[in-house]
Amino acid sequence: MQESNIIIGWREWIALPEFGIKKIKAKIDTGARTSALHAFKVDVYQKDGKEKVCFALHPKQRSTKRVVICHADLHDIRWVTDSGGHREQRCVIKTEILLGTQRRLIEITLTSRDDMRFRMLLGRTALQDNLLIIPSSSYLLKK
C-alpha cells in the first residue's frame, strides 16, 4: 500500500531537530538540486578522527538577534552553482528535517543567505517521495 501524498505550498515551515530549531521558513525550490541553509562562521575541524563542521545561523528572517551555533558531521565539500551562475565551494551536511509530520534525512549545503528572502531552501532531492507541491499556496503544513 502506497503512503498518501503530503501536500505542501511553495513555502513551508520546517524544523531542524538536530540543531534545536523548531521552525524555520523554507522556500520549496524544484529548480535547485540540493537544499541550502543560511550559515556563517563556517569552520571545519577534526574531532575523534572525524571531520566536523561548526557554523552559526540566524533562524528568523530579517533578524540577527537570535544566533544558533551548530555542530554536524561534514558529509562533503563540493562546488555549487547558484541561480545567478556564481560558483562557490560549500560544506555539505546530512541532517534530519521535519516537514509536517514526516521526518526526512537530507543533504544541506551551508552558505550565506543574508541577501535572500528565506534562510532555508529545500531542493528537489529533499522533495522526493510522496509530496505534492501547490505553487499557488503557502504554509499548508502546521508549524
Secondary structure per residue as TSV (DSSP state, phi and psi in degrees):
chain	resnum	aa	ss	phi	psi
A	1	M	-	360.0	130.3
A	2	Q	-	-82.2	140.0
A	3	E	-	-64.1	146.3
A	4	S	-	-74.7	154.3
A	5	N	-	-71.1	146.0
A	6	I	E	-94.9	132.0
A	7	I	E	-101.0	124.9
A	8	I	E	-127.6	160.6
A	9	G	E	-95.5	-172.9
A	10	W	S	-74.7	-12.5
A	11	R	E	-143.1	143.8
A	12	E	E	-146.9	160.3
A	13	W	E	-86.0	133.4
A	14	I	E	-129.8	167.6
A	15	A	E	-120.3	150.5
A	16	L	E	-120.9	82.4
A	17	P	G	-57.6	-36.7
A	18	E	G	-60.3	-26.9
A	19	F	G	-107.3	7.7
A	20	G	T	71.9	20.9
A	21	I	E	-98.0	111.2
A	22	K	E	-80.4	-25.2
A	23	K	E	-157.4	137.6
A	24	I	E	-148.8	138.4
A	25	K	E	-73.2	134.5
A	26	A	E	-128.0	135.4
A	27	K	E	-89.5	131.6
A	28	I	E	-84.9	122.1
A	29	D	-	-134.0	96.0
A	30	T	T	-73.0	-12.1
A	31	G	T	-80.7	-20.4
A	32	A	-	-92.7	134.2
A	33	R	S	-71.6	-51.5
A	34	T	S	-109.1	150.5
A	35	S	E	-75.1	156.3
A	36	A	E	-135.6	143.1
A	37	L	E	-125.7	136.9
A	38	H	E	-62.2	126.1
A	39	A	-	-149.1	146.3
A	40	F	E	-141.1	168.1
A	41	K	E	51.9	50.0
A	42	V	E	-82.4	120.4
A	43	D	E	-133.0	129.7
A	44	V	E	-92.9	137.4
A	45	Y	E	-147.6	168.0
A	46	Q	E	-105.5	138.1
A	47	K	E	-148.1	124.6
A	48	D	T	52.2	39.6
A	49	G	T	76.9	6.9
A	50	K	E	-115.8	144.6
A	51	E	E	-80.9	130.6
A	52	K	E	-126.0	167.2
A	53	V	E	-134.7	136.5
A	54	C	E	-112.2	135.7
A	55	F	E	-150.9	159.8
A	56	A	E	-114.1	151.8
A	57	L	E	-147.5	155.1
A	58	H	-	-106.5	106.1
A	59	P	-	-72.9	-19.8
A	60	K	S	-99.4	131.8
A	61	Q	T	-56.2	143.2
A	62	R	T	52.5	28.5
A	63	S	-	-142.1	136.4
A	64	T	-	-114.3	10.7
A	65	K	S	-64.9	-49.0
A	66	R	-	-92.3	126.6
A	67	V	-	-119.4	128.3
A	68	V	E	-112.2	124.6
A	69	I	E	-94.4	127.1
A	70	C	E	-123.1	149.6
A	71	H	E	-130.4	136.9
A	72	A	E	-150.5	159.9
A	73	D	E	-67.3	138.2
A	74	L	-	-81.1	119.6
A	75	H	-	-87.0	-38.5
A	76	D	E	-168.2	165.3
A	77	I	E	-127.5	124.3
A	78	R	E	-143.1	159.6
A	79	W	E	-81.1	133.8
A	80	V	E	-128.7	136.5
A	81	T	E	-103.3	122.7
A	82	D	-	-82.3	178.3
A	83	S	T	-64.7	-20.0
A	84	G	T	-88.5	1.4
A	85	G	S	87.2	3.8
A	86	H	-	-83.2	135.1
A	87	R	E	-101.3	138.4
A	88	E	E	-147.7	151.8
A	89	Q	E	-86.4	129.3
A	90	R	E	-128.7	146.3
A	91	C	E	-74.5	143.3
A	92	V	E	-120.9	131.9
A	93	I	E	-120.8	162.9
A	94	K	E	-116.2	128.0
A	95	T	E	-149.3	162.7
A	96	E	E	-88.1	137.6
A	97	I	E	-115.7	157.4
A	98	L	E	-114.9	115.4
A	99	L	E	-116.2	100.0
A	100	G	T	66.8	-122.3
A	101	T	T	-100.7	1.0
A	102	Q	E	-97.6	131.0
A	103	R	E	-98.0	136.5
A	104	R	E	-137.7	135.2
A	105	L	E	-91.2	118.3
A	106	I	E	-130.7	161.8
A	107	E	E	-89.2	138.7
A	108	I	E	-134.6	131.9
A	109	T	E	-90.3	149.1
A	110	L	E	-105.5	124.8
A	111	T	E	-156.7	158.4
A	112	S	-	-72.7	124.2
A	113	R	-	-119.7	26.6
A	114	D	T	-55.4	-37.3
A	115	D	T	-88.4	3.1
A	116	M	S	-100.6	159.3
A	117	R	S	-76.3	-20.5
A	118	F	-	-125.8	138.3
A	119	R	S	-74.1	-19.4
A	120	M	E	-134.2	139.9
A	121	L	E	-124.5	125.6
A	122	L	E	-98.9	112.1
A	123	G	-	-84.6	174.4
A	124	R	G	-66.3	-27.7
A	125	T	G	-69.2	-23.9
A	126	A	G	-83.8	-12.2
A	127	L	S	-101.4	6.4
A	128	Q	-	-70.9	155.1
A	129	D	S	74.8	109.1
A	130	N	S	59.5	37.3
A	131	L	E	-121.1	138.0
A	132	L	E	-122.6	121.6
A	133	I	E	-102.2	127.1
A	134	I	E	-105.0	101.2
A	135	P	T	-63.3	-21.4
A	136	S	T	-89.1	0.5
A	137	S	-	-119.1	158.4
A	138	S	-	-134.4	149.4
A	139	Y	-	49.7	54.8
A	140	L	-	-78.9	-20.5
A	141	L	S	-93.7	153.1
A	142	K	-	-72.9	151.4
A	143	K	-	-63.1	360.0
